[in-house]
Every structure is written in structure tokens, then in C-alpha cells.
């Protein structure tokens, strides 16, 4: 399965480590430092030039990390994964 992050960007759902709300998660200095280091290392892909609402941390089969910055909210991305539906059926 794939997750559409906006514009022309889709990612494999099995590579997703986490989906984070940009506003609440960047309150933490640790998260801000991580994002700054990822940016310097060239691991950040900005999906849109609009105001960022979320970021998605991914790790591929070669253990390479990529951070996708998206204009779509974290709650919408989470709904698109179907994860909420899966746990509500348990």
C-alpha cells in the first residue's frame, strides 16, 4: 500500500516510522534539532511550498531515513493509512 502525501508524492506505507504534527512536535528542542540535522544531511523532501502541517519519517529497506514535509495534516494522513479503522475493529 502507498500513502499520498500531497502534490505528486507517494510513499510505501511499510517504510513509515511515524507521522508527526509539525506544530506540536516541534515544540521539543530534540525534534527541532533532528529536523535541522536531517535538513543539513539532505534527508528532507519538501512535498509542497505551502505552510507545512506535518512531517513523515520513513526508513527504506537499506535503512536510509527520509523526512517528508507535507501540507496535509497529520490526522488526515493517519486516516489515509487506514490504521484508525484497523484498531477500531479489534
N, C-alpha and C positions, 0 to 999 in steps of 0.2 A: 504494500500500500504506500501511497505517497501523500504528502501534505503540501497544499498550495499556500505559499507564504505571501503572495502578492506579486503584481506585475507578471513576469514570465518565470518565476522561480518556484520549483517544486523540489522537495527533498524526500528521501526514503524515511518512512516512519521508524524503521528498526535502527536508524542511526541517531535518533533523537535522544539526548541525555536529559534535557529539560527545556521547558517553555517558561519564560520569566516575564513578569510585568516590568516594564522599563521604569515606571515611576516609583514603585515601591521597592524594587530590588536594588536600585542604585542609591538608596539611602545609605546602604552599607559601604563603608570605605573599602572593604575587601573586594566587593563586587566592582566598584569603580576602578580599582587597581587592576583587577583581572581584565576588564574590558579595555583599559588603556594598554596593557601589555599585549593583548590579542591584536589590537589595532596596530601597534608597532611591529608585531611579528607578521602582519599581513594576513591574519586569520579571520578578519571581519569582512563580511559581504553585506553591503547596504542594499536592501531589496528595493527601496524607494527613497526618493529625496524628500518625501513628506515627513511630518513630525513622527518620530519613532514612538511606538506604543509598547513594543515587546522585542525580546531577543530570544533566539532559539539556539541552544548549544547542541552541536552534533559531533559525533565521533564516528569516522568511517572504519571499514574493515582493516585498514592499515594503521589504525589508532591515531589518525590525524584529526585534530579538532578544527571546527569551523564555527564561527558565531555569525548567525544571520540576524540582521536588524530589520524589523518589519513594521509597517504602519498599521498592521492589523492587531487588534487587542489580543492579549494572552488568553482571555476567556473564549474568544471566537476561535482561535487556533486550537484550543483544547477541545472545543465542541466538534471541530472538523476531524479530530483524530478518532472520535467515537469512544474515547476512553471513559467518559462520564456514563455513556449508555451501557458499557460493559460492566462497570461496577454497580450500576443501579439494578442490573438484572441478577446479581449474585444473591 
